[in-house]
Amino acid sequence: MAIAAIAMEGPEARVSDTVARLIATCSRGWERFFADHDDHQAPRFVPSVPERVFAVLAEVTTRQLPPTQVFCEWGSGFGTATCLASLLGYEACGLEIEEELVRLSRAIARRLGMPVEIICTSLFPEGYGSYSGVDGAALVTPESLSDHNDEDRGPLRYDGMEIDIADIGLFFAYPWPEEQELMQQLFDAVAMEGAMLVVYHTDKDIRVFRKVEE
């Protein structure tokens, strides 16, 4: 398989009152969190511009690009993108490794009445991982391990998530610069054919990919 870039028309970041209220609630949550934590206590976090995220997710949805209405956010932080996807009609799940962020994002989602799932787990399913190389992070897959037995593999699934990864139609990630290539590698390794990946690089550079047959 391979991944192909999908051109976007540069959608404007116009949001409804409902979306604006959701964004404001999530933003107040992370603002309070960082006001209560110093730089040594808080995890690495740089907020996106949620209006831009919503605009791209909405365009991808309007164009009916994802093959399923299942959404997964890799590194969900305060759950903003996951909640925005739920507003767009997705069965939405966020994966976050930081326990305190999971607790806070679940509380925010409950306050908003968003039927989302936030799971405290790595974005790497069992058998997958990463390592830091000279050119940034690279993916480790089961196929790269000599003692791996393919016969032992069932459908890929995240711990705590009832749906298979192969059923996820739309992924979203806001990686650190050194992990941008890694997100594409992971997407190519685990996603179903036709699945979509939205990667937030900056508020002016949000890229969209589809997994295609090579």
N, C-alpha and C positions, 0 to 999 in steps of 0.2 A: 504494500500500500504506500501511499504518499499523501502529502497535503498540498492543497492549492489555495492561493490567496484569492479572496473574493472582493471585488471592488465595491465600495460603498459610495453613496452620493453626497457624503458629508452632511448627514441629517442635522437639522438645527435642534438645539437643546430646549425645546418648548415642552413644558410639563403642565398637567392639569393640577387643580387644587389638591386632589387626592394624592398625587405623586409628590407635590411640593410638601404636603404635611408629613408624608412618610420620610422624605429626605431630611426635613427639619428635625424630626424626632430622632432619627439615627445620628444626625450630626451632633445634636445636644448630648447624646450618649457618649460619643467618643471624645467630645470636648470636656465633659465632666471627668471621664476616665483619665485623660492626660493632665488635667488640672490636679488630680489626686495622686499622680505618680511622677517621680522624677525620671530623668533620662536613663538611669541605671535600673529602675524598677520596671519600666514599660517595655514591651516588645517592640521590635522595629516596625514602624507603621507610618506610611505616608498616605493620607486620604486622597481618593480619586475625586473627580468632579462628578457627583452622582447624576446630574442632569445630562452630561455627555454619555455616561454609561447607559442611562435609560434610552436616550435617543438612538444609540446603535442597537441595543437589544430590541427596541420597538421596530426599527427598520428591518432587522433580520426576521422578526416575527411577522411583520406585515408582508414581507416577500415570501413567507412560508418556506424558508430555507431549511430549518431543522427538520429531520425526519420524524421526530417524536416531540411531544410537549413535556419532556422531562429535562430539567435544568440542574446543573451542578456547578457550584463555585469552588474553585481551588484556592484555599486560603481566604475564608469568608470574613475574617475580622469581625466587624460589628454587624455583619449580615445585611448591609444595605443593598447590594446587588441581588442577593438571594430574595429579599423582600420585593424588590422591583420586578424580578422575574415572576414572582407569584402574582403580582398585579396584572401582568401580561398574560396570565392564564396557564403558567407552567406549574407542574408538580416540582417544587423547588427545594433543593437541598444544598447546604453549605458545609464544607469541610474545613475545620480549623484545629490546629494542634495546640494552641494556647488555651488552657482550661478556663482562665478568667475571662477571656474574650468569648468563649463558648457560653459561659454563664450569662454574661451581659447581653450578648446578641439574642439569646433565647428570651431573656426578659423583655428586650425591646420588641421582639416579634410578638410576644404575648400581648404587650401593651397596644400594639398596632392591630391585633387580631389577625395576623398573617399566618396562614396554615403552612408554615415552612418547617423544615427539619434541619437542625444544626447539629452536626456530629463532631465529637472531639476525636479526630484521627488525622493521620497523615494523608496527603494527596496521592501518595504512592501506595497502590494495593499490595497485598502480600506477594513477595517475590520480586518487587521492584524497589529501586532506590536510586541514589545519585552519588556522585563523587565530584570533588573539585579538581579540575585539571588546569593546565596552563591557559586555555582559552575559555575558562568558565566552567560551569557545572555540566556534567554529562550523565546520561541515563544508564542505570544498570538494569538489565532485564533478565528474566529467568533463562532465556536462551544463551545469555553470556556466562552462565554458571555451569561448569562442567559436570557437577553432580545433580543437575536438575533432570527430573523425569517427567516428560510431557504427559505421560499417562496418568499422573497424579493430579493434573490440573482440571478443575471444574470451571464453571463460569466465573469470570472475575467479578468480585463484589467487595465493596468497602465494609469493614466491620461496622455493624450497627445500621447498615442501609439495606432495606429489603429488596431493592431493585438491582438488577445486574448492571454493570457498567456499560455493557453492550446495548442497553435500552436507553441510555442518556443521549438526547438529541442535540443538546446545546451546553457547552462548557464555557466558563468565564474565568479569567485569571488576571491578576495585576501583579506580575512578578517583579522582583528586583532586576536591574539591568543584566546582571551576570547570570540570571536564570531564564531569560527570555527564550533562548534557544532550547533550554531544557523543557519548557512547557510544550513547545511544538513536538519535541521528541516523545514526550509522555503521551500527548494526544495521538500521535501517529501509532504508538504502541498499543494503546488500550481502547481507543474509541471505535465505534461501529463505522462501517463505510457509510458516507453521507452525513455523518455528524459534523457539527459546526463548533468552532472555537473562536471566541472573542478574546483578544489579548489587549489589555490597556497598557500602553507604553507611557504616554503622556496624555493630557487632555486634548492635545491636537494630533495625536497619533494613536488611534485605536484600530487594530488590525483584525481582520476576520478571515478565518481559514475553513476549508472543508476537507474532510478526509475522502480521498478519491482512489480509484483503482489505478495502480502505477502503469 
